[in-house]
Amino acid sequence: MPYFASRNNVNSEDKMMEMEGLLNLSWSATLVAIIALCFNSTKFKSYIAASTVVVNAILTSLQAVGALNGEVQELIFQANSFWGDIPVRIDGLSAWFILIVNFTSVTGVIYGIGYLKPYENSSQKLSFHWILFVVFHLSMVWVCMLQHTFAFLVAWEVMSLSSMLLVIFDHHKPKTLQAGINYLVQMHISVTFLTVGFIWVYFQTGSFSFDAFQTYFGANSNIWLFLIFFIGFGIKAGFIPLHSWLPHAHPAAPSHVSGVMSGVIVKLGIYGIFRIISFLKADFLILGEIVLTISVLTGVYGILNAAVHRDFKRMLAFCTIENIGIIGIGIGLGLMGMGNGSVVLYYLGFGGALLHVLNHSLFKSLLFYSAGAVYQQVHTRDMNKLGGLIKQMPKTAVLFLIGAMAIGGLPPFNGFVSEFILYNGLLEGLKTSDISQISLLVVTLGGLSIIGGISVLTFTKTFGTIFLGSERKPLAHQPAEVSKSMLWPQYLIVAMMLSVAFLPRFYLNTILNLLDNFVNNRFVAGSSGFAAYAENITNINLYSLLFIAIVAVSWMIRAFVVKGKTREMQPTWGCAYVAPNNRMQYTGKSFSKSLGKIFGFLLVEEKRYSELAAGEIFPETRKYESHYHDFFEYRFISYITHHLVYAANYFKFIQNGRVQSYVWYGIVFMVAIFTLTVLTVLK
């Protein structure tokens, strides 16, 4: 049983008992749900899982809401072992991420009810999947609450393993299984770095509590330990060159899992980075410059790859990398603000990053859910095979368009809000007199502008190719709009997005309260200095909404005027060619070909076609194929793994399948042990 901690700004004993009761109730609900999922009929499994996720979300959110208002919730579990007591704490930072995790997980599980309808005949498969989803959700919440290194690693591993098993839902497909193994290997590389960092702190301080980080950072250089944790958490987040699991795992996973993974699991890497930053004591400026440099490169690299890929779920995965870069820009700005003693830059950097964490979780889960609806109906992720789906799936098309405009940072949607804050942070940083900082910030400002521009290109290509025009290839069956259980979670997400867009002051004030206590009150900004930003954002969004309203009213007036009048339909002037077909439409490739050529040194394209031979006057029909490789995976990771496999093949003779060899190995081993014992080498 836990005992109650006594410390300043921590809740009273009654509040702690309430927290203990809610957490115990959450665990009890989870155990009951797991048992029920094993024995109930197939048609109830998804509803049991959804109910459990909703209950756990409500129970943990009740504590998180109080923590956002400055009431730190804490329990300490007595382990009575080498590991020491285990603190469970919900402060403002934990609360912000817990609420985001809960909202996205709830929308994901409701969406999954409709998405997995075709699998109702696979009872065992569904049981295992929904048990994993419930465990996955709870493990993410506990990652945000645990303040003990060993317990944190256990929760982190449970989160990684459960998410990997969710990714390989269609494990009969070799590529899906390969993506899951790739993800698992990279997550364990991440855990290796985290373990090294935690052990380093333990040997220096003798404590497994997160509070030991303050002791360590106060007495030692902050740079190297922070970089170790940045690598460990950065693999989960998806910073380059540690990102290569995302473009494989996200397309392979079911779309409701992809939405939750992209929406929140990568953000727990961001949470870990923020948590380490909260303990830093020095070296803010150099660390901020390092993070800012990596982040702008990550953002540009991610959106360049997204622009050229034609697998729309793989494209969305690279967009996740891009937005992790945008969040990282905010983190770098915040660190530079701490280094320069600039309260405004501290708030704008960290505030913009935290707000973009929320915004990205909203519009990216919306985009994955919309993409999943398309995939469920057409059974292909290749946008070059699609076209004209707005006629059969108008609601999905509108939802995807809203998500596309939001991720492009266009008003009046929520993506504009956080990017506006970050742009102001970059401009605020230019007020320094340090020429090296100014140069870095100018490059970052240009990089963020390029990211925004290419993002618009990317989603113009994607929306136009999938939903506009006409059908490019015949489909196996006629697509139709998806079920209400898949649409309602998307409507809920859009409502949240609009609340951020038109009520930015509420969210900015909430983040302000969080940041006032983020680094032990070293920076207390006060809300009065930042009200102007919220007011400017609101005005811009209102004017944008007014422009949209004017266009809508104009269209309605036109429709009213022409109503009932005779219409004549004439063919479009065809430049002397009046027999067009669906092959003459723009494809995803044609949209991005010029960009791919310009950045050919970074966007590695593999082409498969046979050139025309000399003198071949009447060539036979040829097939042209091309696809893009991930630069870091193709140039570095594949090179390393190829040579590792090559070296391992020299030892294949050991495992040769002959029983005689294995018996001989046993005899040699026993003789060796006997000889070493006789010689007293072994005792």
Secondary structure, 3 states (H helix, E strand, C coil): CEECCCCCCECCHHHHHHHHHHHHHHHHHHHHHHHHHHHCCHHHHHHHHHHHHHHHHHHHHHHHHHHHCCCEEEEEECCCCCCCCEEEEECHHHHHHHHHHHHHHHHHHHHHHHHCHHHCCCHHHHHHHHHHHHHHHHHHHHHHHECEHHHHHHHHHHHHHHHHHHHCCCCCCHHHHHHHHHHHHHHHHHHHHHHHHHHHHHHHHCCCECCHHHHHHHHCCCHHHHHHHHHHHHHHHCCCCCCCCHHHHHHHCCHHHHHHHHHHHHHHHHHHHHHHHCCCCCCHHHHHHHHHHHHHHHHHHHHHHHHHCCEHHHHHHHHHHHHHHHHHHHHHHHHHHHHHCCHHHHHHHHHHHHHHHHHHHHHHHHHHHHHHHHHHHHCCCEHHHCCCHHHHCHHHHHHHHHHHHHHCCCCCCHHHHHHHHHHHHHHHHCCCCCHHHHHHHHHHHHHHHHHHHHHHHHHHHHHHHHHCCCCCCCCCCCCCCCCHHHHHHHHHHHHHHHHHHHCHHHHHHHHHHHHHCCCCCCCCCCHHHHHHHHHHHHHHHHHHHHHHHHHHHHHHHHHHHHCCCCCCCCCCCCCCCCCCCHHHCCCHHHHHHHHHHHCCCCCEEEEECCCCCCCCCCCCCCCCEEEEECHHHHHHHHHHHHHHHHHHHHHHHHCCCCHHHHHHHHHHHHHHHHHHHHCCCCC
